[in-house]
């Protein structure tokens, strides 16, 4: 099994890596699942000279920035539609400033890939579109982990 970890990157304080590291460890240790973590994969896709500072190009060289971002988008969406069994999405106030997560969740819905949405936000503050694309909504990662253990432990 392979999970895609969707959520804010560009506007998140830690580029969205903290919760993804914790979830990756849980999925590997508790369930033996693999993970696609775009915060890690980004550095494997981009050339070394672009990896650390490509977002600066947004204001200095927009065509170059778009070329790089399109490479990331193409790669992420290819993985999502060809290798992923389910999506775990953290929906927080940082994700509202971007658009990638919305696109990933929508594409997962289109491809009938389950989307497990985790959000501490009140449900009325979550986009109806996102709720419609989600398979289940959780208020904490602990709730999600309980479901995943029940569904996937021991071949479940």
C-alpha positions as YAML, in Angstrom:
chain: A
units: angstrom
residues:
- id: 1
  name: UNK
  ca: [0.00, 0.00, 0.00]
- id: 2
  name: UNK
  ca: [1.13, 3.52, -0.70]
- id: 3
  name: UNK
  ca: [-0.22, 6.78, 0.75]
- id: 4
  name: UNK
  ca: [0.09, 10.26, -0.70]
- id: 5
  name: UNK
  ca: [0.57, 12.96, 1.94]
- id: 6
  name: UNK
  ca: [-1.22, 16.10, 0.76]
- id: 7
  name: UNK
  ca: [-1.27, 19.46, 2.49]
- id: 8
  name: UNK
  ca: [0.31, 22.89, 2.57]
- id: 9
  name: UNK
  ca: [3.96, 23.18, 1.61]
- id: 10
  name: UNK
  ca: [4.64, 26.62, 0.20]
- id: 11
  name: UNK
  ca: [2.91, 28.58, 2.96]
- id: 12
  name: UNK
  ca: [3.43, 26.19, 5.89]
- id: 13
  name: UNK
  ca: [6.04, 27.27, 8.46]
- id: 14
  name: UNK
  ca: [8.08, 24.07, 8.14]
- id: 15
  name: UNK
  ca: [7.19, 23.55, 4.48]
- id: 16
  name: UNK
  ca: [4.75, 20.94, 5.69]
- id: 17
  name: UNK
  ca: [7.44, 18.44, 6.60]
- id: 18
  name: UNK
  ca: [6.76, 17.93, 10.32]
- id: 19
  name: UNK
  ca: [3.43, 16.14, 10.20]
- id: 20
  name: UNK
  ca: [4.52, 14.23, 7.10]
- id: 21
  name: UNK
  ca: [7.59, 12.80, 8.88]
- id: 22
  name: UNK
  ca: [5.44, 11.67, 11.79]
- id: 23
  name: UNK
  ca: [2.82, 10.10, 9.53]
- id: 24
  name: UNK
  ca: [5.47, 8.41, 7.39]
- id: 25
  name: UNK
  ca: [6.93, 6.78, 10.48]
- id: 26
  name: UNK
  ca: [3.52, 5.62, 11.68]
- id: 27
  name: UNK
  ca: [2.53, 4.20, 8.30]
- id: 28
  name: UNK
  ca: [5.82, 2.34, 7.91]
- id: 29
  name: UNK
  ca: [6.10, 1.05, 11.48]
- id: 30
  name: UNK
  ca: [2.46, 0.26, 12.24]
- id: 31
  name: UNK
  ca: [1.18, -0.79, 8.82]
- id: 32
  name: UNK
  ca: [4.17, -1.46, 6.58]
- id: 33
  name: UNK
  ca: [2.87, 1.09, 4.06]
- id: 34
  name: UNK
  ca: [4.96, 3.22, 1.76]
- id: 35
  name: UNK
  ca: [4.52, 6.96, 1.41]
- id: 36
  name: UNK
  ca: [4.83, 9.60, -1.25]
- id: 37
  name: UNK
  ca: [5.92, 12.76, 0.53]
- id: 38
  name: UNK
  ca: [6.17, 15.69, -1.90]
- id: 39
  name: UNK
  ca: [8.37, 17.63, 0.55]
- id: 40
  name: UNK
  ca: [11.03, 14.93, 0.21]
- id: 41
  name: UNK
  ca: [10.48, 14.11, -3.45]
- id: 42
  name: UNK
  ca: [10.85, 17.76, -4.47]
- id: 43
  name: UNK
  ca: [14.59, 17.57, -3.81]
- id: 44
  name: UNK
  ca: [14.93, 14.40, -5.89]
- id: 45
  name: UNK
  ca: [13.10, 15.92, -8.86]
- id: 46
  name: UNK
  ca: [14.75, 19.33, -9.01]
- id: 47
  name: UNK
  ca: [18.33, 19.92, -10.04]
- id: 48
  name: UNK
  ca: [20.51, 20.71, -7.01]
- id: 49
  name: UNK
  ca: [20.99, 24.33, -8.04]
- id: 50
  name: UNK
  ca: [17.21, 24.87, -8.06]
- id: 51
  name: UNK
  ca: [16.11, 22.81, -5.08]
- id: 52
  name: UNK
  ca: [16.80, 25.23, -2.27]
- id: 53
  name: UNK
  ca: [15.82, 28.52, -3.81]
- id: 54
  name: UNK
  ca: [13.50, 27.95, -6.75]
- id: 55
  name: UNK
  ca: [10.63, 29.81, -5.05]
- id: 56
  name: UNK
  ca: [12.71, 32.99, -5.29]
- id: 57
  name: UNK
  ca: [12.24, 32.74, -9.05]
- id: 58
  name: UNK
  ca: [8.55, 33.56, -8.57]
- id: 59
  name: UNK
  ca: [9.55, 37.23, -8.31]
- id: 60
  name: UNK
  ca: [12.77, 37.24, -10.36]
- id: 61
  name: UNK
  ca: [12.10, 34.91, -13.31]
- id: 62
  name: UNK
  ca: [8.47, 33.85, -13.59]
- id: 63
  name: UNK
  ca: [8.91, 31.73, -16.77]
- id: 64
  name: UNK
  ca: [11.71, 29.73, -15.11]
- id: 65
  name: UNK
  ca: [9.63, 29.37, -11.95]
- id: 66
  name: UNK
  ca: [6.67, 28.06, -13.93]
- id: 67
  name: UNK
  ca: [8.86, 25.52, -15.75]
- id: 68
  name: UNK
  ca: [10.12, 24.17, -12.44]
- id: 69
  name: UNK
  ca: [6.70, 24.10, -10.80]
- id: 70
  name: UNK
  ca: [5.20, 22.35, -13.81]
- id: 71
  name: UNK
  ca: [7.86, 19.66, -13.51]
- id: 72
  name: UNK
  ca: [6.84, 19.16, -9.87]
- id: 73
  name: UNK
  ca: [3.12, 19.17, -10.71]
- id: 74
  name: UNK
  ca: [3.57, 16.67, -13.55]
- id: 75
  name: UNK
  ca: [5.57, 14.33, -11.33]
- id: 76
  name: UNK
  ca: [3.22, 14.55, -8.33]
- id: 77
  name: UNK
  ca: [0.07, 14.01, -10.39]
- id: 78
  name: UNK
  ca: [1.62, 11.08, -12.27]
- id: 79
  name: UNK
  ca: [2.47, 9.39, -8.96]
- id: 80
  name: UNK
  ca: [-0.96, 10.20, -7.53]
- id: 81
  name: UNK
  ca: [-2.83, 8.66, -10.45]
- id: 82
  name: UNK
  ca: [-0.62, 5.61, -10.97]
- id: 83
  name: UNK
  ca: [0.86, 4.48, -7.65]
- id: 84
  name: UNK
  ca: [-1.33, 5.68, -4.78]
- id: 85
  name: UNK
  ca: [-3.85, 3.63, -2.82]
- id: 86
  name: UNK
  ca: [-5.11, 6.44, -0.57]
- id: 87
  name: UNK
  ca: [-4.47, 10.09, 0.26]
- id: 88
  name: UNK
  ca: [-3.98, 11.58, 3.71]
- id: 89
  name: UNK
  ca: [-4.64, 15.31, 3.62]
- id: 90
  name: UNK
  ca: [-3.96, 17.82, 6.37]
- id: 91
  name: UNK
  ca: [-6.43, 20.66, 5.90]
- id: 92
  name: UNK
  ca: [-5.31, 23.64, 7.98]
- id: 93
  name: UNK
  ca: [-5.32, 27.41, 7.56]
- id: 94
  name: UNK
  ca: [-2.01, 27.30, 5.62]
- id: 95
  name: UNK
  ca: [-3.50, 25.14, 2.88]
- id: 96
  name: UNK
  ca: [-6.02, 27.86, 2.07]
- id: 97
  name: UNK
  ca: [-3.20, 30.07, 0.74]
- id: 98
  name: UNK
  ca: [-2.18, 27.55, -1.92]
- id: 99
  name: UNK
  ca: [-3.89, 25.48, -4.59]
- id: 100
  name: UNK
  ca: [-1.90, 22.27, -5.01]
- id: 101
  name: UNK
  ca: [-3.67, 20.38, -2.26]
- id: 102
  name: UNK
  ca: [-7.07, 21.29, -3.68]
- id: 103
  name: UNK
  ca: [-5.98, 19.93, -7.05]
- id: 104
  name: UNK
  ca: [-4.58, 16.73, -5.55]
- id: 105
  name: UNK
  ca: [-7.73, 16.03, -3.55]
- id: 106
  name: UNK
  ca: [-9.92, 16.70, -6.58]
- id: 107
  name: UNK
  ca: [-7.85, 14.42, -8.79]
- id: 108
  name: UNK
  ca: [-7.91, 11.67, -6.15]
- id: 109
  name: UNK
  ca: [-11.70, 11.95, -6.07]
- id: 110
  name: UNK
  ca: [-11.87, 11.75, -9.88]
- id: 111
  name: UNK
  ca: [-9.70, 8.61, -9.82]
- id: 112
  name: UNK
  ca: [-11.72, 7.12, -6.93]
- id: 113
  name: UNK
  ca: [-8.74, 7.14, -4.57]
- id: 114
  name: UNK
  ca: [-9.88, 7.42, -0.94]
- id: 115
  name: UNK
  ca: [-9.07, 10.76, 0.68]
- id: 116
  name: UNK
  ca: [-8.75, 10.86, 4.46]
- id: 117
  name: UNK
  ca: [-9.00, 14.51, 5.49]
- id: 118
  name: UNK
  ca: [-7.59, 15.61, 8.85]
- id: 119
  name: UNK
  ca: [-8.55, 19.06, 10.09]
- id: 120
  name: UNK
  ca: [-8.88, 20.81, 13.41]
- id: 121
  name: UNK
  ca: [-10.86, 23.55, 11.67]
- id: 122
  name: UNK
  ca: [-14.62, 23.61, 12.28]
- id: 123
  name: UNK
  ca: [-16.28, 21.79, 9.42]
- id: 124
  name: UNK
  ca: [-18.15, 24.94, 8.32]
- id: 125
  name: UNK
  ca: [-14.73, 26.54, 7.58]
- id: 126
  name: UNK
  ca: [-13.74, 23.75, 5.19]
- id: 127
  name: UNK
  ca: [-14.62, 24.19, 1.53]
- id: 128
  name: UNK
  ca: [-17.67, 22.23, 0.45]
- id: 129
  name: UNK
  ca: [-15.73, 21.08, -2.60]
- id: 130
  name: UNK
  ca: [-12.99, 19.60, -0.41]
- id: 131
  name: UNK
  ca: [-15.52, 17.93, 1.87]
- id: 132
  name: UNK
  ca: [-17.23, 16.50, -1.21]
- id: 133
  name: UNK
  ca: [-13.95, 15.06, -2.47]
- id: 134
  name: UNK
  ca: [-13.09, 13.53, 0.92]
- id: 135
  name: UNK
  ca: [-13.93, 9.95, 1.83]
- id: 136
  name: UNK
  ca: [-13.79, 10.60, 5.56]
- id: 137
  name: UNK
  ca: [-13.06, 13.61, 7.77]
- id: 138
  name: UNK
  ca: [-11.12, 13.40, 11.05]
- id: 139
  name: UNK
  ca: [-10.46, 16.02, 13.72]
- id: 140
  name: UNK
  ca: [-7.07, 14.54, 14.65]
- id: 141
  name: UNK
  ca: [-4.34, 12.27, 13.37]
- id: 142
  name: UNK
  ca: [-5.07, 9.94, 16.31]
- id: 143
  name: UNK
  ca: [-8.60, 9.37, 14.97]
- id: 144
  name: UNK
  ca: [-7.20, 8.67, 11.51]
- id: 145
  name: UNK
  ca: [-4.57, 6.29, 12.86]
- id: 146
  name: UNK
  ca: [-7.28, 4.32, 14.65]
- id: 147
  name: UNK
  ca: [-9.18, 3.89, 11.39]
- id: 148
  name: UNK
  ca: [-6.06, 2.95, 9.45]
- id: 149
  name: UNK
  ca: [-5.04, 0.37, 12.05]
- id: 150
  name: UNK
  ca: [-8.48, -1.20, 11.91]
- id: 151
  name: UNK
  ca: [-8.62, -1.17, 8.13]
- id: 152
  name: UNK
  ca: [-5.06, -2.19, 7.25]
- id: 153
  name: UNK
  ca: [-3.49, -4.05, 10.19]
- id: 154
  name: UNK
  ca: [-2.96, -7.77, 9.64]
- id: 155
  name: UNK
  ca: [-3.98, -7.46, 6.02]
- id: 156
  name: UNK
  ca: [-7.30, -5.79, 6.99]
...
